Amino acid sequence: MEKIEGVKIYTPDVHTDYRGDLWTLWKKGENKFLINNEFNHDKVSTSRKNVLRGVHGDFKSYKLITCLYGEIYFVVVDNREDSYTYRKWTSFILNDRTRKQILIPPGVGNGFLVLSDEAVFHYKWSYLGEYPDVDQQFTIKWDDPNIGIEWPINNPMLQMRDK
């Protein structure tokens, strides 16, 4: 695994007391790397254990990833041909205890495998113009032998796009 240029890790401050936890996902103006320092919209997906989603990406958006509930094995793959880490990958364990957030720049794909019984995956999108829907996204096969991602299982649940 290799560090991918432009991928950033954040661990937010958490206030914990007898009632539970309070933490901030995003605060405008604190991160200047985004397009116009704004996010366009949020998405949330819920998945069951052994579901693998991705590896997908596009060349126009930043995505800030958080696992709000459960635990996932999160993978990023550099798909920028001019990058010194082109077709390299790295992974992270994201969960609701550490609250790590990963920022992914344009041209870097991401995918995740659910390790817990269920997981809630949250991502914020920042881009100019229209939303980069499926027709503007790339898909990298989850088990592409030329990339060699080391997933913790060999037989995940996949949708047709990811097979």
Stockholm file with secondary structure:
# STOCKHOLM 1.0

chainA/1-163         MEKIEGVKIYTPDVHTDYRGDLWTLWKKGENKFLINNEFNHDKVSTSRKNVLRGVHGDFKSYKLITCLYGEIYFVVVDNREDSYTYRKWTSFILNDRTRKQILIPPGVGNGFLVLSDEAVFHYKWSYLGEYPDVDQQFTIKWDDPNIGIEWPINNPMLQMRDK
#=GR chainA/1-163 SS CCCCTTCEEECCCEEEETTEEEECSCCTTSCTTSGGGCCCEEEEEEEETTBEEEEEECSSCEEEEEEEESEEEEEEEECCTTSTTTTCEEEEEEETTTCCEEEECTTEEEEEEECSSEEEEEEEEECSSSCCCGGGCEECCTTCTTTCCCCSCSSCBCCGGGC
#=GC SS_cons         CCCCTTCEEECCCEEEETTEEEECSCCTTSCTTSGGGCCCEEEEEEEETTBEEEEEECSSCEEEEEEEESEEEEEEEECCTTSTTTTCEEEEEEETTTCCEEEECTTEEEEEEECSSEEEEEEEEECSSSCCCGGGCEECCTTCTTTCCCCSCSSCBCCGGGC
//
